[in-house]
Amino acid sequence: MKTKEKLKIILEKENFSPGWLGYLVNPFFLARRELGRAVKGMSSYIKGRILDVGCGTKPYQSFFTYDEYIGMEIDSPEAIKQGTADIFYDGKTFPFQEESFDSVVINQVLEHVFNPDQFLKEVHRILKVDGKALITVPFVWDEHEQPYDYARYSSFGLKSLFEKHGFKVIEQKKTLADFRIFGQLINAWFFKKINTRVRILDFILRIIFTVFFNTISYILYFVLPGNNDFYLDNVILVAKDG
């Protein structure tokens, strides 16, 4: 394997499952580390034939034990160029027969769905009875991937939405429900706003701010109480109710 390919693999890992290197260079370290841990903690439920809806780079595929893993993206030039999806769809109807999958993964996608009712009807249709779906959705976060950022869901809103469409909730988790959320939001702000037009200087400044606010966040995390009402992401595990 070439050095460039090895570096790409390392950076991809540090992007979504960051370790010590991500602590230094990933401005989304706090969010991605906790989100990855939450997904991994529920991963034993996701098995068999799996559909990853809005798969992106399939960052959590290695967390699951499966017979077949299919990544699906909406048919767009950006998704096609990325080259990681196995199949594309029109944004409305999933191109699969009823009860085709044992499990579904939907990672940071639902906020970009303009018609969640139609979307969840499709998830319910292609999932086998008692099949599981693992979904992550931001709660406190900036607008992103504009203009296709349509919604934020509270934990209660998500539970109601999924039960409305024939799912029963198995487990729900909130990530960064403590002071670290502030460090993550500040890091995200600097990531967007630092632009000196000198790439190496931007990179150095981002490292400095990332390390500083990550460190301060962890110190205060151990000192200050958490707040379960103010958090970054929802992670919800549901089953198709027969």
KOLVEXSE-613293 format. One record per residue (C-alpha): residue number from 1; residue in three letters; x, y, z. Coordinates in steps of 0.001 Angstrom, whole numbers. Each point is the difference from the previous one (the first is absolute). Last residue first. Example, Ala and Ser with C-alpha at 12.3 -4.5 7.8 and 13.67 -1.06 7.14 Angstrom:
<pts>
2|Ser|13670|-1060|7140
1|Ala|-1370|-3440|660
</pts>
This chain:
<pts>
242|Gly|-44969|-6048|13659
241|Asp|1874|2799|1736
240|Lys|3094|824|-1973
239|Ala|2723|479|2583
238|Val|1638|3225|1176
237|Leu|3423|1159|1181
236|Ile|432|3742|535
235|Val|3093|2190|180
234|Asn|-744|3693|521
233|Asp|2832|2484|-323
232|Leu|1418|3127|1681
231|Tyr|-1487|422|3461
230|Phe|-1878|2371|2239
229|Asp|-2834|-1636|1975
228|Asn|2247|-2639|1586
227|Asn|2119|2671|1657
226|Gly|3261|-1265|1468
225|Pro|1570|1287|3186
224|Leu|3280|1972|-43
223|Val|3460|-1159|1062
222|Phe|774|-3066|-2141
221|Tyr|-1473|1615|-3127
220|Leu|1833|3207|929
219|Ile|3367|-1661|-591
218|Tyr|-1256|-1810|-3094
217|Ser|-1294|3196|-1582
216|Ile|3185|1934|766
215|Thr|2048|-2700|-1755
214|Asn|-2226|-188|-3070
213|Phe|-86|3808|-111
212|Phe|3784|349|-49
211|Val|716|-2959|-2274
210|Thr|-2517|1153|-2614
209|Phe|1021|3668|196
208|Ile|3682|-765|-589
207|Ile|-722|-2614|-2684
206|Arg|-2313|2409|-1815
205|Leu|2664|2709|74
204|Ile|2587|-2365|-1490
203|Phe|-2331|-1111|-2810
202|Asp|-1015|3576|-847
201|Leu|3684|959|-122
200|Ile|764|-2927|-2318
199|Arg|-2890|943|-2290
198|Val|807|3721|-314
197|Arg|-3257|1679|-977
196|Thr|-262|1212|3609
195|Asn|-3331|-1788|381
194|Ile|-984|-1009|3496
193|Lys|-3799|355|167
192|Lys|-1308|-3484|-712
191|Phe|2475|-1938|2143
190|Phe|-144|2733|2643
189|Trp|-3761|-484|396
188|Ala|310|-3783|79
187|Asn|2620|259|2746
186|Ile|-2304|2290|1989
185|Leu|-2916|-2420|-379
184|Gln|2164|-2928|1082
183|Gly|1359|1800|3059
182|Phe|-3531|983|998
181|Ile|-1241|-3588|-334
180|Arg|2827|-1105|2291
179|Phe|-1872|1584|2921
178|Asp|-2425|-2913|253
177|Ala|-2661|-1836|-2010
176|Leu|2660|-869|-2567
175|Thr|-2077|-2788|-1570
174|Lys|-3641|-856|724
173|Lys|-1085|-3641|-76
172|Gln|-3196|-1832|-852
171|Glu|-711|-3732|172
170|Ile|-2567|-2510|-1173
169|Val|-2562|2350|-1534
168|Lys|-2895|-1712|-1757
167|Phe|-601|697|-3651
166|Gly|-3260|262|-1931
165|His|197|3449|-1589
164|Lys|-1542|2002|2847
163|Glu|2356|-1762|2416
162|Phe|2915|1354|-2010
161|Leu|-1204|3600|35
160|Ser|-1017|-42|3673
159|Lys|3396|-1303|1116
158|Leu|1772|2513|-2220
157|Gly|-2034|2939|1314
156|Phe|621|-1052|3584
155|Ser|3779|-170|-507
154|Ser|-132|3435|-1625
153|Tyr|282|230|-3775
152|Arg|1666|2682|-2131
151|Ala|-1194|615|-3548
150|Tyr|536|1038|-3611
149|Asp|3674|130|-948
148|Tyr|224|-332|-3780
147|Pro|924|3623|-803
146|Gln|2585|-353|1370
145|Glu|2107|-3031|880
144|His|57|1331|3551
143|Glu|-2068|2194|2298
142|Asp|1663|20|3393
141|Trp|-533|-2691|2603
140|Val|-2009|-692|3132
139|Phe|-2224|-3025|-762
138|Pro|1870|-2081|-2585
137|Val|-1469|-3323|-1199
136|Thr|1314|-3564|269
135|Ile|-2134|-2989|-1010
134|Leu|369|-3723|564
133|Ala|-2768|-2084|-1568
132|Lys|-893|-3524|1083
131|Gly|-2082|-2710|-1655
130|Asp|-2890|-1302|2129
129|Val|-1984|-543|-3207
128|Lys|2395|406|-2925
127|Leu|977|3480|-1166
126|Ile|-742|1148|-3561
125|Arg|-3443|1445|806
124|His|916|1604|3345
123|Val|2917|1908|-1549
122|Glu|-2257|1054|-2876
121|Lys|-2715|1223|2370
120|Leu|2771|1815|1873
119|Phe|913|2031|-3086
118|Gln|-3587|852|-903
117|Asp|-646|1328|3482
116|Pro|3392|1750|183
115|Asn|-763|2229|-3011
114|Phe|2816|2575|-250
113|Val|2706|-2481|1010
112|His|3269|1756|866
111|Glu|-553|-231|3768
110|Leu|-564|-3746|-483
109|Val|3497|-592|-1393
108|Gln|2484|112|2884
107|Asn|503|-3791|-119
106|Ile|-2874|-2196|-1158
105|Val|850|-3697|410
104|Val|-2576|-2647|-913
103|Ser|-226|-3638|1058
102|Asp|-1432|-3358|-1065
101|Phe|-697|1188|-3531
100|Ser|-2244|-914|-2930
99|Glu|-3347|218|1830
98|Glu|-1757|1553|-3008
97|Gln|1955|117|-3237
96|Phe|2839|2421|-604
95|Pro|614|3183|-2017
94|Phe|-763|2377|2917
93|Thr|-2642|2474|-1170
92|Lys|261|3760|573
91|Gly|3508|1465|-299
90|Asp|443|-1415|-3511
89|Tyr|2256|-2875|989
88|Phe|3649|-1034|-357
87|Ile|1780|-3316|600
86|Asp|3352|-1221|1261
85|Ala|1079|3341|1426
84|Thr|3726|655|528
83|Gly|872|1856|-3212
82|Gln|185|3549|1306
81|Lys|-615|1198|-3568
80|Ile|-3364|-1771|-114
79|Ala|-1034|1590|3275
78|Glu|975|3500|-1181
77|Pro|-1629|-407|-3432
76|Ser|-3299|-984|1637
75|Asp|-2176|-3118|268
74|Ile|-802|-234|3695
73|Glu|2361|-2401|1695
72|Met|-177|-3676|978
71|Gly|2681|-2131|1644
70|Ile|-648|-3730|29
69|Tyr|1571|-2287|2608
68|Glu|-536|-3738|-407
67|Asp|323|-2881|2468
66|Tyr|681|2299|2931
65|Thr|1896|595|3229
64|Phe|88|3728|648
63|Phe|2548|2513|1289
62|Ser|2085|-190|-3202
61|Gln|-2806|1693|-1934
60|Tyr|133|3068|2240
59|Pro|1497|2549|-2404
58|Lys|-1922|-1142|-3110
57|Thr|1648|2777|-2090
56|Gly|-3332|1769|-515
55|Cys|-2643|-2622|803
54|Gly|-3129|2051|-561
53|Val|-1952|-3133|919
52|Asp|2230|-2882|1147
51|Leu|-1960|-3181|-775
50|Ile|1037|-3103|1945
49|Arg|-572|-3679|-773
48|Gly|720|-1886|3195
47|Lys|958|2150|2987
46|Ile|-739|3182|1958
45|Tyr|-941|-836|3602
44|Ser|3652|-504|1024
43|Ser|741|3557|-1164
42|Met|-1739|1740|2895
41|Gly|3166|891|1950
40|Lys|1879|532|-3252
39|Val|-2462|2705|-1008
38|Ala|366|1738|3363
37|Arg|3792|-210|-109
36|Gly|70|1408|-3527
35|Leu|-2215|2912|1035
34|Glu|2230|718|2986
33|Arg|3183|45|-2060
32|Arg|-1587|1879|-2901
31|Ala|-1328|2868|2099
30|Leu|3122|562|2111
29|Phe|2414|-428|-2920
28|Phe|-1840|2385|-2340
27|Pro|2971|2379|-321
26|Asn|2139|-3062|-881
25|Val|3730|759|199
24|Leu|1255|-567|3541
23|Tyr|-2724|-2139|1553
22|Gly|-232|-1803|-3349
21|Leu|3576|-1160|458
20|Trp|-835|-1320|3478
19|Gly|-2913|-2038|-1328
18|Pro|-2764|949|-2427
17|Ser|-2690|-2374|-1252
16|Phe|-1640|2202|-2676
15|Asn|2781|2269|-1307
14|Glu|2915|-1812|1599
13|Lys|-1000|-3137|-1904
12|Glu|-204|1897|-3287
11|Leu|3367|1627|719
10|Ile|1652|-3372|574
9|Ile|-1521|-1507|-3155
8|Lys|1091|3006|-2110
7|Leu|3525|-199|1445
6|Lys|238|-3658|-963
5|Glu|-1166|830|-3543
4|Lys|2609|2760|-333
3|Thr|2742|-2283|1330
2|Lys|-786|-2616|-2651
1|Met|-1312|-3426|959
</pts>
